[in-house]
């Protein structure tokens, strides 16, 4: 009777067995993951960078060709780009600060294991479970100038004298969108910060209590320093998400009124899929990529987490 080693598959199996005992085996195990990363991430990124140097318009295919830095020169003099840049700065900064503050409060509350904490935790996470499309349409209805519950409550309380079209007023559209985004995104910080709080030794708080430290002192001297790495990682991830995700603004305002809520990601999306100018959209995307890389490097250096 033939053994497995004597079959046609025997030699390949012996070769694989011998190879698994060498130091090259761990590198071979990485090949599937690296291939997936190259196909899904690296190739689209490189291709987007390359088309930024081409005149690529689906409406005028005859213009296809290498144009060098033409699109980047156009960005420098593009008024809408600079409006979008400053709106993006306000949008990302305000939303991140609000979400971080709310997330920290929620995480500290959930970490106390008080009665009803589990139900409170589920209620806090509900906004994060909602898809952006659902959350956007829900808040568009809540803030509707005719049917909105929020307007009705504010008028009945005397805060407003008349119903207000929040997303139609250039003075309030961006602020209203930021509040909607903060409501939808703060559970992201709450989850990460709660996980970080669970890793802080309770002996530190007991020692601080012996020295007479109060809640504010504990937060400033123990909680925040111990959460510095978690906060830095969460902020970088959230900033990347806010810069690259225009879906809420697309649903609520579509960049309007005028360009009051126009941000870089939404502008690049509109240039690509409304004007079909993929070359210029690629240049906008490349600029956003560079801005995010610079931000992440500067923030990590300033926060000092790489020294921990």
C-alpha positions in Angstrom: 0.0 0.0 0.0 1.4 3.4 -1.0 2.1 5.9 1.7 1.4 9.7 1.3 5.1 10.3 0.7 5.0 8.0 -2.3 2.0 9.7 -4.0 2.5 12.5 -6.6 1.6 15.0 -3.8 4.3 13.6 -1.6 7.2 15.7 -2.9 5.3 19.1 -2.7 4.1 18.3 0.8 7.6 17.5 1.9 8.9 20.7 0.3 6.2 22.7 2.1 7.1 20.9 5.4 10.7 21.7 5.0 10.0 25.3 4.1 7.8 25.8 7.2 10.8 25.1 9.4 12.8 28.0 7.9 12.7 31.7 8.6 11.2 32.4 5.2 7.9 30.8 6.2 6.7 33.9 8.1 7.3 36.1 5.1 5.3 33.8 2.9 2.4 33.9 5.3 2.3 37.7 4.7 2.0 37.4 1.0 -1.9 37.1 0.8 -2.3 40.1 3.1 0.3 42.2 1.2 -1.3 41.3 -2.1 -4.8 42.4 -0.8 -3.3 45.7 0.4 -1.6 46.3 -2.9 -4.8 45.7 -4.9 -7.2 47.4 -2.6 -5.2 50.3 -1.2 -1.9 50.9 -3.0 -3.0 50.6 -6.6 -6.0 53.1 -6.3 -3.8 55.5 -4.3 -1.0 55.5 -6.9 -3.5 55.6 -9.8 -5.3 58.7 -8.2 -1.9 60.4 -7.9 -1.0 59.6 -11.5 -4.2 60.9 -13.0 -3.7 64.2 -11.2 -1.1 64.9 -13.9 -3.4 64.1 -16.8 -6.3 65.9 -18.4 -8.9 63.2 -17.8 -12.5 64.4 -18.6 -15.2 61.8 -19.5 -17.2 64.5 -21.3 -14.2 65.4 -23.5 -12.1 62.2 -24.0 -10.0 63.8 -26.8 -8.3 66.0 -24.1 -6.8 63.0 -22.4 -3.0 63.5 -22.0 -0.2 64.5 -19.7 -0.5 68.1 -18.4 2.1 68.1 -15.7 1.4 70.4 -12.7 -1.5 72.3 -14.5 -4.1 71.0 -12.0 -2.0 72.0 -9.0 -1.5 75.5 -10.4 -5.2 75.7 -10.9 -5.8 74.7 -7.3 -3.7 77.6 -6.1 -6.0 80.1 -7.9 -9.3 78.2 -7.3 -11.6 80.3 -5.0 -13.8 77.4 -4.2 -10.8 75.3 -3.1 -9.8 77.9 -0.5 -13.3 78.3 0.7 -13.5 74.5 1.0 -10.1 74.4 2.8 -11.1 76.8 5.5 -14.5 75.2 5.9 -12.8 71.8 6.2 -10.5 73.3 8.9 -13.5 74.6 10.9 -15.6 71.4 10.3 -12.8 69.0 11.4 -11.5 71.0 14.3 -14.9 71.8 15.8 -16.4 68.4 15.3 -13.3 66.6 16.8 -13.2 68.8 19.9 -16.9 68.4 20.6 -16.8 64.7 20.0 -13.7 64.2 22.1 -15.3 66.2 25.0 -18.6 64.3 24.8 -16.8 61.0 24.4 -14.6 61.6 27.5 -17.7 62.5 29.6 -19.5 59.4 28.4 -16.5 57.1 28.9 -16.0 58.4 32.5 -19.7 57.9 33.2 -19.8 54.4 31.8 -16.6 53.4 33.7 -18.2 54.0 37.1 -20.4 50.9 37.0 -23.4 52.7 38.5 -27.0 51.3 38.3 -28.4 51.7 34.7 -24.9 52.0 33.2 -25.5 49.2 30.7 -28.7 50.8 29.4 -26.9 54.2 29.3 -24.1 52.6 27.3 -26.6 51.2 24.7 -28.3 54.6 24.3 -24.9 56.3 23.9 -23.9 53.9 21.1 -27.2 54.2 19.2 -26.1 57.2 17.1 -22.9 55.4 16.0 -24.9 52.4 14.8 -27.0 54.6 12.4 -25.6 54.8 8.9 -24.7 58.3 7.8 -27.5 58.4 5.3 -30.1 57.5 7.9 -28.7 60.0 10.4 -28.5 62.8 7.8 -32.1 62.4 6.6 -33.3 62.1 10.2 -31.7 65.3 11.3 -32.8 67.0 8.1 -36.4 66.2 9.1 -35.8 67.2 12.8 -34.5 70.6 11.7 -36.9 71.1 8.9 -38.3 74.8 9.0 -41.9 73.6 8.6 -42.1 70.1 10.2 -39.1 70.0 12.4 -39.6 69.1 16.1 -36.5 71.1 17.1 -37.8 74.3 15.7 -41.2 73.7 17.3 -39.6 73.1 20.8 -37.4 76.2 20.5 -40.3 78.4 19.4 -42.5 77.1 22.3 -39.7 77.7 24.8 -39.2 81.3 23.5 -35.7 80.7 22.3 -36.8 81.5 18.7 -39.5 83.9 17.6 -40.1 82.0 14.3 -39.2 78.8 12.7 -35.6 78.8 11.2 -34.2 77.1 8.1 -31.0 76.0 9.7 -29.4 74.5 6.6 -30.6 77.3 4.3 -28.9 80.1 6.2 -25.2 80.5 5.4 -24.6 81.8 9.0 -26.0 78.6 10.7 -25.6 75.8 8.1 -22.1 74.8 8.9 -22.6 75.0 12.7 -25.8 72.9 12.5 -24.0 70.3 10.4 -21.1 70.2 12.9 -23.6 69.5 15.8 -25.2 66.7 13.8 -21.8 65.2 13.0 -20.8 65.5 16.7 -24.0 63.7 17.8 -23.3 61.0 15.3 -19.6 60.6 15.9 -18.9 61.0 19.6 -19.6 57.3 20.5 -16.4 56.5 18.5 -14.4 58.4 21.2 -16.5 57.0 24.0 -15.7 53.4 23.0 -11.9 53.9 22.6 -11.6 56.1 25.8 -13.7 53.6 27.8 -11.3 50.8 26.7 -8.4 53.0 27.8 -10.0 53.7 31.1 -10.4 50.0 31.8 -6.6 49.7 31.5 -5.7 52.3 34.1 -4.7 50.7 37.4 -7.1 51.6 40.2 -4.2 51.8 42.6 -3.3 55.1 41.1 -6.7 56.6 42.1 -6.5 55.1 45.5 -3.1 56.6 46.1 -4.4 60.0 44.9 -7.4 59.8 47.2 -5.0 59.3 50.1 -3.3 62.5 49.1 -6.6 64.3 49.0 -6.9 64.6 45.2 -10.4 65.4 43.9 -12.1 64.6 40.6 -10.5 67.4 38.7 -7.0 66.5 40.0 -7.6 62.9 39.1 -8.6 63.8 35.6 -5.7 66.2 35.0 -2.9 64.2 36.7 -4.0 60.5 36.1 -6.7 60.0 33.6 -5.7 62.3 30.8 -1.9 61.4 30.9 -2.7 57.7 30.9 -5.1 58.2 28.0 -2.7 60.2 25.9 -1.8 57.4 23.5 -5.5 56.4 23.1 -6.5 60.1 22.6 -3.8 60.6 20.0 -4.7 57.5 18.0 -8.5 58.4 18.2 -8.0 62.0 17.1 -5.8 61.0 14.1 -8.4 58.3 13.0 -11.3 60.7 13.5 -9.7 63.6 11.6 -9.0 61.2 8.7 -12.6 60.1 8.7 -14.0 63.6 8.9 -11.8 64.9 6.1 -12.5 62.0 3.8 -16.3 61.5 4.4 -18.6 64.1 2.9 -21.7 62.0 3.1 -23.4 63.9 5.9 -22.8 67.3 4.3 -23.9 65.8 1.0 -27.3 64.8 2.4 -27.8 67.9 4.6 -26.6 70.8 2.5 -24.8 69.5 -0.6 -22.2 72.2 0.1 -24.7 75.0 0.2 -26.1 77.5 0.6 -23.6 78.9 -1.9 -20.4 77.4 -0.6 -21.1 77.9 3.1 -20.6 74.2 3.9 -18.4 73.2 1.0 -15.5 71.0 2.2 -12.6 69.5 0.3 -13.9 65.9 0.1 -17.3 67.1 -1.1 -15.7 69.5 -3.6 -13.5 66.7 -5.0 -16.5 64.4 -5.2 -18.6 67.0 -7.1 -15.7 67.7 -9.5 -15.3 64.0 -10.2 -18.9 62.9 -10.5 -20.8 66.1 -11.6 -18.2 67.7 -13.9 -16.5 64.3 -14.7 -13.1 66.1 -14.4 -11.2 63.2 -12.8 -7.8 64.8 -13.4 -8.6 67.8 -11.3 -10.4 65.7 -8.7 -7.2 63.5 -8.5 -5.2 66.6 -7.8 -7.6 67.7 -5.1 -7.5 64.2 -3.5 -3.7 64.3 -3.6 -3.6 67.6 -1.8 -5.9 66.2 0.8 -3.7 63.2 1.2 -0.6 65.4 1.7 -2.5 67.6 4.2 -3.5 64.6 6.3 0.0 63.1 6.2 1.5 66.4 7.4 -1.2 66.7 10.1 -0.7 63.2 11.4 3.1 63.7 11.6 2.9 67.1 13.3 0.2 65.9 15.7 2.1 62.8 16.8 5.3 64.8 17.3 3.5 67.5 19.3 1.5 65.0 21.4 4.7 63.1 22.3 3.1 59.7 22.1 6.1 58.3 20.1 8.2 58.9 23.2 6.1 56.7 25.5 
